[in-house]
Amino acid sequence: MEGHIREKDLENHFDSGAQDGSDKKQKGTDKSASTASKADEQLKSDYQVMRALDLLKGWEILKTISK
């Protein structure tokens, strides 16, 4: 798929833990814990992601109010 830009091609993209499209599971809690903390740090420093998360949280609140 030449010419298509994927998230993995972008600078500061989120790492899913899988390499080159393989679905290998990470072994050990230390590795997954460090990956989770790295993702948390990236989320805190990304303004657009934080605002999107706020919108989703607000959407869930509004859905419960309207019922």
C-alpha positions as CSV (number, residue, x, y, z in Angstrom):
1,M,0.0,0.0,0.0
2,E,2.4,2.6,-1.2
3,G,1.4,6.2,-0.8
4,H,-0.7,5.5,2.3
5,I,0.4,7.1,5.6
6,R,-0.2,5.0,8.7
7,E,0.0,6.0,12.3
8,K,3.2,3.9,12.8
9,D,4.9,6.1,10.2
10,L,4.2,9.3,12.2
11,E,6.5,10.9,14.7
12,N,5.6,10.2,18.3
13,H,3.0,7.5,17.4
14,F,1.6,5.2,20.0
15,D,3.3,1.8,20.1
16,S,0.9,-1.0,20.4
17,G,3.5,-3.4,21.6
18,A,3.3,-5.5,18.5
19,Q,6.2,-5.2,16.0
20,D,5.7,-5.3,12.3
21,G,2.1,-6.3,12.5
22,S,2.7,-9.5,14.4
23,D,0.3,-10.4,17.3
24,K,2.9,-11.6,19.7
25,K,1.9,-11.1,23.3
26,Q,4.4,-9.4,25.6
27,K,5.7,-11.6,28.4
28,G,6.3,-10.4,31.9
29,T,4.5,-7.8,33.9
30,D,7.5,-5.5,34.1
31,K,7.6,-5.0,30.3
32,S,3.8,-4.4,30.1
33,A,3.9,-2.0,33.1
34,S,6.7,0.0,31.5
35,T,4.7,0.2,28.3
36,A,1.6,1.3,30.1
37,S,3.5,4.0,32.0
38,K,5.1,5.2,28.7
39,A,1.6,5.4,27.1
40,D,0.3,7.4,30.1
41,E,3.2,9.9,29.8
42,Q,2.5,10.3,26.1
43,L,-1.2,10.8,26.8
44,K,-0.5,13.5,29.4
45,S,1.7,15.4,26.9
46,D,-0.7,15.2,23.9
47,Y,-3.2,18.0,24.1
48,Q,-5.4,16.7,21.3
49,V,-5.7,13.3,22.9
50,M,-6.5,14.7,26.3
51,R,-9.3,16.9,24.8
52,A,-10.7,13.9,22.9
53,L,-10.7,11.8,26.0
54,D,-12.5,14.7,27.8
55,L,-15.1,14.8,25.1
56,L,-15.7,11.0,25.3
57,K,-16.1,11.2,29.1
58,G,-18.6,14.1,28.7
59,W,-20.5,12.1,26.0
60,E,-20.9,9.2,28.5
61,I,-22.2,11.6,31.2
62,L,-24.7,13.2,28.8
63,K,-25.9,9.8,27.7
64,T,-26.8,8.9,31.3
65,I,-28.5,12.2,32.0
66,S,-30.7,12.0,28.9
67,K,-32.2,8.6,29.9
